[in-house]
Amino acid sequence: MAKVKKAFFCQNCGTQHTQWQGKCNGCKEWNTIIEEVITKEPLNEWSQKGENKISKPIRIDNIRANDTPRIKTGDIEFDRVLGGGLVPGAVVLLGGEPGIGKSTLLLQLALKLGKKVLYVSGEESQHQIKLRASRMGLEMYNCFLLSETITQSIFNQIQNLNLQLLIIDSIQTLQSNNIESGAGSVSQIRTTATELIQYAKIANIPVVLVGHITKDGAIAGPKILEHMVDTVLQFEGDRNHIYRILRAQKNRFGSTSEIGIYEMISRGLREVSNPSEILISEKEASLSGHAIAATIEGVRPLMIEVQALVSSAVYGTPQRSSTGFNSKRLNMLLAVLEKRAGFALGSKDVFINITGGISIEDPALDLAVISAILSSYHDKPITQKICFAAEIGLSGEIRPITRVNERIQEAYKLGFESIVVSQYSKFTENKKRIQIQQLSKVEGLVNFFF
């Protein structure tokens, strides 16, 4: 006889309570606690296989640290973020906004892999997935589709296939017969994820899970889900723009500083191998208010175009607006310009835009932002053959930034003739390849331009 147990869980954060109450003690939200029935059942087949193994302590110097084998997916950007490819037995959780392209990315991955893949969808029918796959124009011989939400049925189908990859879209739609609560509940997500992780480790097959997110941007369900998996990926972007960024928030088999950039087109997602060229807009003539910044996103150097517009304030209070750049940092830079360089910006509207629809947090963007503001203020264009990479301090000093050599190399590779950095930056690049301007204060930047 199965043992029945009832518990109360918060549907927002997953905190367990002994009894029902109106407010959750964990996330402080109201009316999010519901009762769930937990049934203890015998272990499934995958668990029974695993419990026959007896673990023994091994001295650490007796363990061979061989390189982890990788499965190349055929997607350069995806492999870069993972650290070189999928690891056998690893469980990857992919989260992102609705409609951002998670299913498209994974279906494209399944078709490119060239090995036997099972794509399990609990949200779409097989015909819907086939229509999307037809638009991609890729071979479909090794990809199998399954519309199922019961984990036991999925495992029964897996036994008949010699898989190399399992994709679940999504973990919130799965149900286990061992739990009586509904799909998407805290108990169901925890149980189904545990069963899939056990399968991945015992069968030594990588599993990729799609996770829904809440209105706050966190992956829905209990926080323990992110602790259980090996890798947590975040697919970001604005649906109104064509560019998407894939980031690793957690990676047990690689770095979390890598990013992958994609372009959404009619046939799916296109890998962007050189994002600097697409993030710099093409202009027929020199225009004021444009400056190029040499930034680092993760471990990847990018050349980003900064656009600024300075105009007289029509209303009483001047506007300060920024897209893709921290608005509080913009206010700080404007205060530095007014205090240290003598520019009266208190009666001006200032607008900043980072092209391409992406957001950048690199402090090296400061010098390019100030340069674009000065260019728009004086209505004098900046030559397109110069770029900027430095941080601005509150005293008006131009501070050095990290990994300046990589920024200089990227600028030289893209044909820039000059780069402006801090006077205190240490670099090993040959000045004969590209002209390096070194400045120490914002006042020097004004003199350099005008």
TORKOL-4160 file (C-alpha; in steps of 0.2 Angstrom, whole numbers, padded with zeros to 4 digits, m for minus):
450
<pt num="1" X="0000" Y="0000" Z="0000"/>
<pt num="2" X="0007" Y="0017" Z="m0005"/>
<pt num="3" X="0010" Y="0029" Z="0009"/>
<pt num="4" X="0000" Y="0045" Z="0006"/>
<pt num="5" X="0007" Y="0062" Z="0013"/>
<pt num="6" X="0001" Y="0079" Z="0011"/>
<pt num="7" X="0011" Y="0095" Z="0011"/>
<pt num="8" X="0009" Y="0114" Z="0008"/>
<pt num="9" X="0020" Y="0122" Z="m0005"/>
<pt num="10" X="0022" Y="0140" Z="m0012"/>
<pt num="11" X="0019" Y="0140" Z="m0030"/>
<pt num="12" X="0030" Y="0155" Z="m0032"/>
<pt num="13" X="0046" Y="0150" Z="m0023"/>
<pt num="14" X="0044" Y="0131" Z="m0018"/>
<pt num="15" X="0045" Y="0134" Z="0001"/>
<pt num="16" X="0036" Y="0120" Z="0010"/>
<pt num="17" X="0025" Y="0124" Z="0025"/>
<pt num="18" X="0017" Y="0113" Z="0038"/>
<pt num="19" X="0000" Y="0121" Z="0036"/>
<pt num="20" X="m0009" Y="0133" Z="0025"/>
<pt num="21" X="m0007" Y="0151" Z="0027"/>
<pt num="22" X="m0010" Y="0167" Z="0017"/>
<pt num="23" X="0008" Y="0173" Z="0016"/>
<pt num="24" X="0023" Y="0163" Z="0011"/>
<pt num="25" X="0037" Y="0164" Z="0023"/>
<pt num="26" X="0050" Y="0163" Z="0009"/>
<pt num="27" X="0045" Y="0175" Z="m0004"/>
<pt num="28" X="0033" Y="0185" Z="0006"/>
<pt num="29" X="0019" Y="0183" Z="m0008"/>
<pt num="30" X="0001" Y="0181" Z="m0004"/>
<pt num="31" X="m0011" Y="0167" Z="m0009"/>
<pt num="32" X="0002" Y="0156" Z="m0017"/>
<pt num="33" X="0002" Y="0141" Z="m0005"/>
<pt num="34" X="m0008" Y="0126" Z="m0010"/>
<pt num="35" X="m0010" Y="0108" Z="m0004"/>
<pt num="36" X="m0001" Y="0094" Z="m0013"/>
<pt num="37" X="m0003" Y="0076" Z="m0011"/>
<pt num="38" X="0014" Y="0066" Z="m0011"/>
<pt num="39" X="0013" Y="0047" Z="m0013"/>
<pt num="40" X="0028" Y="0036" Z="m0010"/>
<pt num="41" X="0030" Y="0023" Z="m0023"/>
<pt num="42" X="0043" Y="0009" Z="m0026"/>
<pt num="43" X="0058" Y="0015" Z="m0036"/>
<pt num="44" X="0057" Y="0015" Z="m0055"/>
<pt num="45" X="0068" Y="0005" Z="m0066"/>
<pt num="46" X="0082" Y="0018" Z="m0068"/>
<pt num="47" X="0083" Y="0020" Z="m0049"/>
<pt num="48" X="0084" Y="0001" Z="m0046"/>
<pt num="49" X="0098" Y="0000" Z="m0058"/>
<pt num="50" X="0108" Y="0013" Z="m0049"/>
<pt num="51" X="0105" Y="0007" Z="m0032"/>
<pt num="52" X="0115" Y="m0009" Z="m0036"/>
<pt num="53" X="0131" Y="0001" Z="m0037"/>
<pt num="54" X="0141" Y="0002" Z="m0020"/>
<pt num="55" X="0151" Y="0018" Z="m0018"/>
<pt num="56" X="0167" Y="0017" Z="m0009"/>
<pt num="57" X="0179" Y="0031" Z="m0003"/>
<pt num="58" X="0194" Y="0034" Z="m0014"/>
<pt num="59" X="0209" Y="0044" Z="m0010"/>
<pt num="60" X="0209" Y="0059" Z="m0021"/>
<pt num="61" X="0227" Y="0056" Z="m0028"/>
<pt num="62" X="0221" Y="0039" Z="m0034"/>
<pt num="63" X="0208" Y="0047" Z="m0045"/>
<pt num="64" X="0212" Y="0049" Z="m0064"/>
<pt num="65" X="0207" Y="0066" Z="m0070"/>
<pt num="66" X="0204" Y="0063" Z="m0088"/>
<pt num="67" X="0197" Y="0076" Z="m0100"/>
<pt num="68" X="0178" Y="0075" Z="m0100"/>
<pt num="69" X="0173" Y="0069" Z="m0118"/>
<pt num="70" X="0162" Y="0081" Z="m0127"/>
<pt num="71" X="0148" Y="0079" Z="m0140"/>
<pt num="72" X="0149" Y="0092" Z="m0153"/>
<pt num="73" X="0132" Y="0099" Z="m0157"/>
<pt num="74" X="0136" Y="0107" Z="m0174"/>
<pt num="75" X="0131" Y="0124" Z="m0166"/>
<pt num="76" X="0147" Y="0134" Z="m0163"/>
<pt num="77" X="0138" Y="0146" Z="m0152"/>
<pt num="78" X="0130" Y="0133" Z="m0141"/>
<pt num="79" X="0146" Y="0123" Z="m0140"/>
<pt num="80" X="0156" Y="0139" Z="m0134"/>
<pt num="81" X="0143" Y="0142" Z="m0120"/>
<pt num="82" X="0144" Y="0124" Z="m0114"/>
<pt num="83" X="0163" Y="0124" Z="m0114"/>
<pt num="84" X="0166" Y="0114" Z="m0130"/>
<pt num="85" X="0150" Y="0103" Z="m0132"/>
<pt num="86" X="0138" Y="0092" Z="m0122"/>
<pt num="87" X="0145" Y="0081" Z="m0109"/>
<pt num="88" X="0138" Y="0063" Z="m0108"/>
<pt num="89" X="0126" Y="0061" Z="m0093"/>
<pt num="90" X="0125" Y="0080" Z="m0091"/>
<pt num="91" X="0108" Y="0088" Z="m0088"/>
<pt num="92" X="0106" Y="0106" Z="m0095"/>
<pt num="93" X="0092" Y="0117" Z="m0090"/>
<pt num="94" X="0087" Y="0131" Z="m0103"/>
<pt num="95" X="0076" Y="0145" Z="m0098"/>
<pt num="96" X="0070" Y="0161" Z="m0106"/>
<pt num="97" X="0055" Y="0172" Z="m0110"/>
<pt num="98" X="0040" Y="0165" Z="m0119"/>
<pt num="99" X="0042" Y="0167" Z="m0138"/>
<pt num="100" X="0061" Y="0170" Z="m0137"/>
<pt num="101" X="0065" Y="0155" Z="m0147"/>
<pt num="102" X="0070" Y="0141" Z="m0134"/>
<pt num="103" X="0060" Y="0127" Z="m0144"/>
<pt num="104" X="0067" Y="0133" Z="m0160"/>
<pt num="105" X="0085" Y="0133" Z="m0154"/>
<pt num="106" X="0083" Y="0115" Z="m0147"/>
<pt num="107" X="0074" Y="0108" Z="m0162"/>
<pt num="108" X="0088" Y="0116" Z="m0173"/>
<pt num="109" X="0101" Y="0108" Z="m0161"/>
<pt num="110" X="0092" Y="0091" Z="m0163"/>
<pt num="111" X="0092" Y="0092" Z="m0182"/>
<pt num="112" X="0111" Y="0097" Z="m0183"/>
<pt num="113" X="0118" Y="0085" Z="m0171"/>
<pt num="114" X="0118" Y="0070" Z="m0184"/>
<pt num="115" X="0115" Y="0057" Z="m0170"/>
<pt num="116" X="0099" Y="0049" Z="m0164"/>
<pt num="117" X="0089" Y="0062" Z="m0154"/>
<pt num="118" X="0072" Y="0061" Z="m0145"/>
<pt num="119" X="0063" Y="0077" Z="m0144"/>
<pt num="120" X="0049" Y="0076" Z="m0131"/>
<pt num="121" X="0036" Y="0090" Z="m0132"/>
<pt num="122" X="0022" Y="0092" Z="m0119"/>
<pt num="123" X="0016" Y="0109" Z="m0127"/>
<pt num="124" X="0015" Y="0106" Z="m0146"/>
<pt num="125" X="0009" Y="0092" Z="m0157"/>
<pt num="126" X="0020" Y="0082" Z="m0168"/>
<pt num="127" X="0013" Y="0091" Z="m0184"/>
<pt num="128" X="0017" Y="0109" Z="m0176"/>
<pt num="129" X="0035" Y="0103" Z="m0173"/>
<pt num="130" X="0036" Y="0096" Z="m0191"/>
<pt num="131" X="0031" Y="0112" Z="m0199"/>
<pt num="132" X="0044" Y="0122" Z="m0189"/>
<pt num="133" X="0057" Y="0109" Z="m0194"/>
<pt num="134" X="0052" Y="0110" Z="m0212"/>
<pt num="135" X="0056" Y="0129" Z="m0212"/>
<pt num="136" X="0074" Y="0126" Z="m0206"/>
<pt num="137" X="0078" Y="0115" Z="m0221"/>
<pt num="138" X="0089" Y="0103" Z="m0212"/>
<pt num="139" X="0090" Y="0084" Z="m0213"/>
<pt num="140" X="0077" Y="0075" Z="m0202"/>
<pt num="141" X="0083" Y="0057" Z="m0202"/>
<pt num="142" X="0089" Y="0055" Z="m0184"/>
<pt num="143" X="0077" Y="0066" Z="m0175"/>
<pt num="144" X="0062" Y="0057" Z="m0167"/>
<pt num="145" X="0047" Y="0067" Z="m0160"/>
<pt num="146" X="0036" Y="0062" Z="m0145"/>
<pt num="147" X="0021" Y="0071" Z="m0138"/>
<pt num="148" X="0020" Y="0065" Z="m0121"/>
<pt num="149" X="0019" Y="0071" Z="m0103"/>
<pt num="150" X="0020" Y="0056" Z="m0092"/>
<pt num="151" X="0038" Y="0052" Z="m0087"/>
<pt num="152" X="0035" Y="0033" Z="m0086"/>
<pt num="153" X="0028" Y="0033" Z="m0104"/>
<pt num="154" X="0043" Y="0042" Z="m0110"/>
<pt num="155" X="0055" Y="0030" Z="m0102"/>
<pt num="156" X="0046" Y="0015" Z="m0110"/>
<pt num="157" X="0048" Y="0023" Z="m0127"/>
<pt num="158" X="0067" Y="0027" Z="m0123"/>
<pt num="159" X="0070" Y="0009" Z="m0121"/>
<pt num="160" X="0066" Y="0005" Z="m0139"/>
<pt num="161" X="0078" Y="0018" Z="m0145"/>
<pt num="162" X="0097" Y="0019" Z="m0145"/>
<pt num="163" X="0098" Y="0038" Z="m0140"/>
<pt num="164" X="0112" Y="0050" Z="m0140"/>
<pt num="165" X="0102" Y="0065" Z="m0134"/>
<pt num="166" X="0085" Y="0068" Z="m0125"/>
<pt num="167" X="0077" Y="0085" Z="m0126"/>
<pt num="168" X="0062" Y="0089" Z="m0114"/>
<pt num="169" X="0051" Y="0103" Z="m0119"/>
<pt num="170" X="0046" Y="0108" Z="m0105"/>
<pt num="171" X="0049" Y="0101" Z="m0088"/>
<pt num="172" X="0034" Y="0111" Z="m0081"/>
<pt num="173" X="0022" Y="0100" Z="m0092"/>
<pt num="174" X="0029" Y="0083" Z="m0086"/>
<pt num="175" X="0019" Y="0072" Z="m0074"/>
<pt num="176" X="0025" Y="0057" Z="m0064"/>
<pt num="177" X="0012" Y="0043" Z="m0059"/>
<pt num="178" X="0021" Y="0043" Z="m0042"/>
<pt num="179" X="0014" Y="0060" Z="m0037"/>
<pt num="180" X="m0004" Y="0064" Z="m0037"/>
<pt num="181" X="m0002" Y="0083" Z="m0039"/>
<pt num="182" X="m0005" Y="0092" Z="m0055"/>
<pt num="183" X="0008" Y="0096" Z="m0068"/>
<pt num="184" X="0019" Y="0111" Z="m0065"/>
<pt num="185" X="0017" Y="0110" Z="m0046"/>
<pt num="186" X="0033" Y="0110" Z="m0035"/>
<pt num="187" X="0031" Y="0091" Z="m0031"/>
<pt num="188" X="0029" Y="0086" Z="m0049"/>
<pt num="189" X="0044" Y="0097" Z="m0055"/>
<pt num="190" X="0055" Y="0090" Z="m0042"/>
<pt num="191" X="0050" Y="0072" Z="m0045"/>
<pt num="192" X="0051" Y="0072" Z="m0064"/>
<pt num="193" X="0068" Y="0081" Z="m0063"/>
<pt num="194" X="0075" Y="0068" Z="m0051"/>
<pt num="195" X="0069" Y="0054" Z="m0063"/>
<pt num="196" X="0077" Y="0062" Z="m0078"/>
<pt num="197" X="0093" Y="0066" Z="m0069"/>
<pt num="198" X="0094" Y="0048" Z="m0063"/>
<pt num="199" X="0091" Y="0042" Z="m0081"/>
<pt num="200" X="0105" Y="0054" Z="m0088"/>
<pt num="201" X="0118" Y="0048" Z="m0075"/>
<pt num="202" X="0114" Y="0029" Z="m0077"/>
<pt num="203" X="0112" Y="0029" Z="m0096"/>
<pt num="204" X="0126" Y="0041" Z="m0098"/>
<pt num="205" X="0115" Y="0051" Z="m0111"/>
<pt num="206" X="0114" Y="0071" Z="m0110"/>
<pt num="207" X="0097" Y="0078" Z="m0106"/>
<pt num="208" X="0092" Y="0095" Z="m0111"/>
<pt num="209" X="0077" Y="0103" Z="m0101"/>
<pt num="210" X="0067" Y="0118" Z="m0106"/>
<pt num="211" X="0061" Y="0128" Z="m0091"/>
<pt num="212" X="0047" Y="0141" Z="m0090"/>
<pt num="213" X="0051" Y="0158" Z="m0081"/>
<pt num="214" X="0041" Y="0168" Z="m0069"/>
<pt num="215" X="0036" Y="0186" Z="m0071"/>
<pt num="216" X="0052" Y="0191" Z="m0061"/>
<pt num="217" X="0063" Y="0182" Z="m0074"/>
<pt num="218" X="0067" Y="0167" Z="m0063"/>
<pt num="219" X="0065" Y="0149" Z="m0068"/>
<pt num="220" X="0048" Y="0143" Z="m0062"/>
<pt num="221" X="0047" Y="0130" Z="m0049"/>
<pt num="222" X="0058" Y="0126" Z="m0034"/>
<pt num="223" X="0075" Y="0133" Z="m0033"/>
<pt num="224" X="0082" Y="0116" Z="m0030"/>
<pt num="225" X="0079" Y="0112" Z="m0049"/>
<pt num="226" X="0094" Y="0124" Z="m0053"/>
<pt num="227" X="0105" Y="0116" Z="m0040"/>
<pt num="228" X="0101" Y="0098" Z="m0046"/>
<pt num="229" X="0105" Y="0101" Z="m0065"/>
<pt num="230" X="0123" Y="0102" Z="m0071"/>
<pt num="231" X="0121" Y="0118" Z="m0082"/>
<pt num="232" X="0109" Y="0132" Z="m0082"/>
<pt num="233" X="0107" Y="0142" Z="m0098"/>
<pt num="234" X="0098" Y="0158" Z="m0100"/>
<pt num="235" X="0091" Y="0163" Z="m0118"/>
<pt num="236" X="0089" Y="0182" Z="m0118"/>
<pt num="237" X="0084" Y="0195" Z="m0130"/>
<pt num="238" X="0070" Y="0207" Z="m0135"/>
<pt num="239" X="0056" Y="0199" Z="m0146"/>
<pt num="240" X="0056" Y="0216" Z="m0155"/>
<pt num="241" X="0074" Y="0214" Z="m0160"/>
<pt num="242" X="0082" Y="0200" Z="m0170"/>
<pt num="243" X="0097" Y="0196" Z="m0159"/>
<pt num="244" X="0097" Y="0184" Z="m0145"/>
<pt num="245" X="0111" Y="0180" Z="m0132"/>
<pt num="246" X="0114" Y="0163" Z="m0124"/>
<pt num="247" X="0122" Y="0164" Z="m0107"/>
<pt num="248" X="0128" Y="0151" Z="m0094"/>
<pt num="249" X="0122" Y="0155" Z="m0076"/>
<pt num="250" X="0129" Y="0139" Z="m0070"/>
<pt num="251" X="0141" Y="0126" Z="m0078"/>
<pt num="252" X="0149" Y="0112" Z="m0069"/>
<pt num="253" X="0159" Y="0107" Z="m0085"/>
<pt num="254" X="0165" Y="0124" Z="m0091"/>
<pt num="255" X="0166" Y="0143" Z="m0089"/>
<pt num="256" X="0151" Y="0154" Z="m0085"/>
<pt num="257" X="0158" Y="0169" Z="m0094"/>
<pt num="258" X="0155" Y="0164" Z="m0112"/>
<pt num="259" X="0141" Y="0170" Z="m0122"/>
<pt num="260" X="0133" Y="0165" Z="m0139"/>
<pt num="261" X="0124" Y="0177" Z="m0150"/>
<pt num="262" X="0111" Y="0172" Z="m0163"/>
<pt num="263" X="0101" Y="0181" Z="m0176"/>
<pt num="264" X="0082" Y="0176" Z="m0178"/>
<pt num="265" X="0078" Y="0174" Z="m0196"/>
<pt num="266" X="0063" Y="0166" Z="m0205"/>
<pt num="267" X="0072" Y="0149" Z="m0206"/>
<pt num="268" X="0077" Y="0148" Z="m0188"/>
<pt num="269" X="0092" Y="0155" Z="m0178"/>
<pt num="270" X="0108" Y="0160" Z="m0187"/>
<pt num="271" X="0124" Y="0159" Z="m0177"/>
<pt num="272" X="0133" Y="0176" Z="m0177"/>
<pt num="273" X="0152" Y="0172" Z="m0177"/>
<pt num="274" X="0157" Y="0190" Z="m0178"/>
<pt num="275" X="0144" Y="0201" Z="m0169"/>
<pt num="276" X="0155" Y="0217" Z="m0170"/>
<pt num="277" X="0151" Y="0219" Z="m0188"/>
<pt num="278" X="0132" Y="0218" Z="m0186"/>
<pt num="279" X="0132" Y="0229" Z="m0170"/>
<pt num="280" X="0140" Y="0243" Z="m0179"/>
<pt num="281" X="0127" Y="0252" Z="m0191"/>
<pt num="282" X="0132" Y="0256" Z="m0209"/>
<pt num="283" X="0131" Y="0275" Z="m0212"/>
<pt num="284" X="0134" Y="0284" Z="m0229"/>
<pt num="285" X="0141" Y="0299" Z="m0220"/>
<pt num="286" X="0148" Y="0304" Z="m0204"/>
<pt num="287" X="0135" Y="0309" Z="m0191"/>
<pt num="288" X="0136" Y="0317" Z="m0174"/>
<pt num="289" X="0132" Y="0308" Z="m0158"/>
<pt num="290" X="0140" Y="0291" Z="m0164"/>
<pt num="291" X="0155" Y="0283" Z="m0155"/>
<pt num="292" X="0162" Y="0265" Z="m0155"/>
<pt num="293" X="0166" Y="0256" Z="m0139"/>
<pt num="294" X="0178" Y="0241" Z="m0137"/>
<pt num="295" X="0169" Y="0231" Z="m0124"/>
<pt num="296" X="0170" Y="0213" Z="m0117"/>
<pt num="297" X="0154" Y="0203" Z="m0115"/>
<pt num="298" X="0159" Y="0187" Z="m0105"/>
<pt num="299" X="0176" Y="0183" Z="m0113"/>
<pt num="300" X="0171" Y="0189" Z="m0130"/>
<pt num="301" X="0177" Y="0206" Z="m0136"/>
<pt num="302" X="0163" Y="0216" Z="m0145"/>
<pt num="303" X="0163" Y="0233" Z="m0154"/>
<pt num="304" X="0147" Y="0242" Z="m0149"/>
<pt num="305" X="0140" Y="0258" Z="m0157"/>
<pt num="306" X="0134" Y="0271" Z="m0144"/>
<pt num="307" X="0122" Y="0284" Z="m0150"/>
<pt num="308" X="0118" Y="0300" Z="m0141"/>
<pt num="309" X="0106" Y="0314" Z="m0144"/>
<pt num="310" X="0108" Y="0331" Z="m0134"/>
<pt num="311" X="0094" Y="0344" Z="m0137"/>
<pt num="312" X="0086" Y="0358" Z="m0127"/>
<pt num="313" X="0073" Y="0353" Z="m0115"/>
<pt num="314" X="0056" Y="0358" Z="m0120"/>
<pt num="315" X="0048" Y="0355" Z="m0104"/>
<pt num="316" X="0053" Y="0361" Z="m0086"/>
<pt num="317" X="0062" Y="0345" Z="m0081"/>
<pt num="318" X="0076" Y="0338" Z="m0093"/>
<pt num="319" X="0074" Y="0320" Z="m0099"/>
<pt num="320" X="0087" Y="0307" Z="m0096"/>
<pt num="321" X="0083" Y="0291" Z="m0106"/>
<pt num="322" X="0095" Y="0276" Z="m0110"/>
<pt num="323" X="0092" Y="0260" Z="m0120"/>
<pt num="324" X="0104" Y="0246" Z="m0116"/>
<pt num="325" X="0114" Y="0257" Z="m0104"/>
<pt num="326" X="0112" Y="0259" Z="m0085"/>
<pt num="327" X="0102" Y="0275" Z="m0083"/>
<pt num="328" X="0110" Y="0279" Z="m0065"/>
<pt num="329" X="0127" Y="0278" Z="m0073"/>
<pt num="330" X="0121" Y="0290" Z="m0087"/>
<pt num="331" X="0116" Y="0303" Z="m0073"/>
<pt num="332" X="0133" Y="0300" Z="m0065"/>
<pt num="333" X="0143" Y="0303" Z="m0082"/>
<pt num="334" X="0132" Y="0319" Z="m0085"/>
<pt num="335" X="0137" Y="0326" Z="m0068"/>
<pt num="336" X="0155" Y="0322" Z="m0071"/>
<pt num="337" X="0154" Y="0332" Z="m0088"/>
<pt num="338" X="0146" Y="0347" Z="m0079"/>
<pt num="339" X="0157" Y="0347" Z="m0064"/>
<pt num="340" X="0174" Y="0343" Z="m0072"/>
<pt num="341" X="0173" Y="0349" Z="m0090"/>
<pt num="342" X="0161" Y="0364" Z="m0088"/>
<pt num="343" X="0147" Y="0358" Z="m0099"/>
<pt num="344" X="0130" Y="0365" Z="m0095"/>
<pt num="345" X="0119" Y="0350" Z="m0097"/>
<pt num="346" X="0106" Y="0354" Z="m0083"/>
<pt num="347" X="0094" Y="0361" Z="m0096"/>
<pt num="348" X="0097" Y="0348" Z="m0110"/>
<pt num="349" X="0088" Y="0332" Z="m0114"/>
<pt num="350" X="0100" Y="0318" Z="m0116"/>
<pt num="351" X="0096" Y="0301" Z="m0124"/>
<pt num="352" X="0108" Y="0286" Z="m0126"/>
<pt num="353" X="0105" Y="0271" Z="m0136"/>
<pt num="354" X="0115" Y="0255" Z="m0138"/>
<pt num="355" X="0113" Y="0248" Z="m0156"/>
<pt num="356" X="0107" Y="0230" Z="m0159"/>
<pt num="357" X="0095" Y="0230" Z="m0145"/>
<pt num="358" X="0107" Y="0222" Z="m0132"/>
<pt num="359" X="0112" Y="0228" Z="m0115"/>
<pt num="360" X="0130" Y="0231" Z="m0109"/>
<pt num="361" X="0136" Y="0232" Z="m0091"/>
<pt num="362" X="0155" Y="0234" Z="m0096"/>
<pt num="363" X="0161" Y="0250" Z="m0087"/>
<pt num="364" X="0173" Y="0252" Z="m0102"/>
<pt num="365" X="0158" Y="0259" Z="m0111"/>
<pt num="366" X="0159" Y="0275" Z="m0101"/>
<pt num="367" X="0172" Y="0284" Z="m0112"/>
<pt num="368" X="0162" Y="0280" Z="m0128"/>
<pt num="369" X="0146" Y="0287" Z="m0120"/>
<pt num="370" X="0154" Y="0303" Z="m0115"/>
<pt num="371" X="0162" Y="0305" Z="m0132"/>
<pt num="372" X="0145" Y="0302" Z="m0141"/>
<pt num="373" X="0137" Y="0315" Z="m0129"/>
<pt num="374" X="0151" Y="0328" Z="m0133"/>
<pt num="375" X="0149" Y="0324" Z="m0152"/>
<pt num="376" X="0130" Y="0327" Z="m0151"/>
<pt num="377" X="0132" Y="0343" Z="m0140"/>
<pt num="378" X="0144" Y="0351" Z="m0152"/>
<pt num="379" X="0136" Y="0343" Z="m0167"/>
<pt num="380" X="0153" Y="0337" Z="m0174"/>
<pt num="381" X="0155" Y="0319" Z="m0180"/>
<pt num="382" X="0168" Y="0308" Z="m0173"/>
<pt num="383" X="0178" Y="0298" Z="m0187"/>
<pt num="384" X="0173" Y="0280" Z="m0189"/>
<pt num="385" X="0191" Y="0274" Z="m0188"/>
<pt num="386" X="0192" Y="0278" Z="m0169"/>
<pt num="387" X="0185" Y="0268" Z="m0154"/>
<pt num="388" X="0185" Y="0270" Z="m0135"/>
<pt num="389" X="0189" Y="0259" Z="m0120"/>
<pt num="390" X="0190" Y="0266" Z="m0103"/>
<pt num="391" X="0180" Y="0269" Z="m0087"/>
<pt num="392" X="0176" Y="0287" Z="m0080"/>
<pt num="393" X="0178" Y="0290" Z="m0062"/>
<pt num="394" X="0169" Y="0303" Z="m0051"/>
<pt num="395" X="0184" Y="0315" Z="m0051"/>
<pt num="396" X="0184" Y="0315" Z="m0070"/>
<pt num="397" X="0199" Y="0303" Z="m0071"/>
<pt num="398" X="0200" Y="0291" Z="m0086"/>
<pt num="399" X="0203" Y="0274" Z="m0077"/>
<pt num="400" X="0210" Y="0259" Z="m0085"/>
<pt num="401" X="0200" Y="0243" Z="m0088"/>
<pt num="402" X="0204" Y="0224" Z="m0089"/>
<pt num="403" X="0210" Y="0214" Z="m0104"/>
<pt num="404" X="0214" Y="0230" Z="m0114"/>
<pt num="405" X="0225" Y="0219" Z="m0126"/>
<pt num="406" X="0210" Y="0209" Z="m0132"/>
<pt num="407" X="0201" Y="0225" Z="m0135"/>
<pt num="408" X="0215" Y="0233" Z="m0145"/>
<pt num="409" X="0217" Y="0216" Z="m0155"/>
<pt num="410" X="0198" Y="0217" Z="m0160"/>
<pt num="411" X="0199" Y="0235" Z="m0165"/>
<pt num="412" X="0214" Y="0231" Z="m0176"/>
<pt num="413" X="0205" Y="0216" Z="m0184"/>
<pt num="414" X="0190" Y="0226" Z="m0188"/>
<pt num="415" X="0200" Y="0240" Z="m0197"/>
<pt num="416" X="0200" Y="0254" Z="m0184"/>
<pt num="417" X="0215" Y="0265" Z="m0185"/>
<pt num="418" X="0215" Y="0272" Z="m0167"/>
<pt num="419" X="0209" Y="0268" Z="m0150"/>
<pt num="420" X="0208" Y="0279" Z="m0135"/>
<pt num="421" X="0212" Y="0271" Z="m0118"/>
<pt num="422" X="0217" Y="0277" Z="m0101"/>
<pt num="423" X="0235" Y="0283" Z="m0098"/>
<pt num="424" X="0237" Y="0270" Z="m0085"/>
<pt num="425" X="0232" Y="0255" Z="m0095"/>
<pt num="426" X="0246" Y="0242" Z="m0097"/>
<pt num="427" X="0246" Y="0233" Z="m0114"/>
<pt num="428" X="0259" Y="0224" Z="m0124"/>
<pt num="429" X="0252" Y="0228" Z="m0142"/>
<pt num="430" X="0263" Y="0235" Z="m0155"/>
<pt num="431" X="0259" Y="0253" Z="m0158"/>
<pt num="432" X="0264" Y="0252" Z="m0176"/>
<pt num="433" X="0248" Y="0241" Z="m0180"/>
<pt num="434" X="0236" Y="0253" Z="m0172"/>
<pt num="435" X="0238" Y="0271" Z="m0165"/>
<pt num="436" X="0234" Y="0271" Z="m0146"/>
<pt num="437" X="0229" Y="0287" Z="m0138"/>
<pt num="438" X="0231" Y="0288" Z="m0119"/>
<pt num="439" X="0222" Y="0301" Z="m0109"/>
<pt num="440" X="0221" Y="0304" Z="m0090"/>
<pt num="441" X="0206" Y="0316" Z="m0088"/>
<pt num="442" X="0190" Y="0320" Z="m0096"/>
<pt num="443" X="0197" Y="0338" Z="m0100"/>
<pt num="444" X="0210" Y="0329" Z="m0110"/>
<pt num="445" X="0196" Y="0321" Z="m0120"/>
<pt num="446" X="0188" Y="0338" Z="m0124"/>
<pt num="447" X="0205" Y="0345" Z="m0130"/>
<pt num="448" X="0208" Y="0329" Z="m0140"/>
<pt num="449" X="0192" Y="0332" Z="m0150"/>
<pt num="450" X="0190" Y="0351" Z="m0151"/>
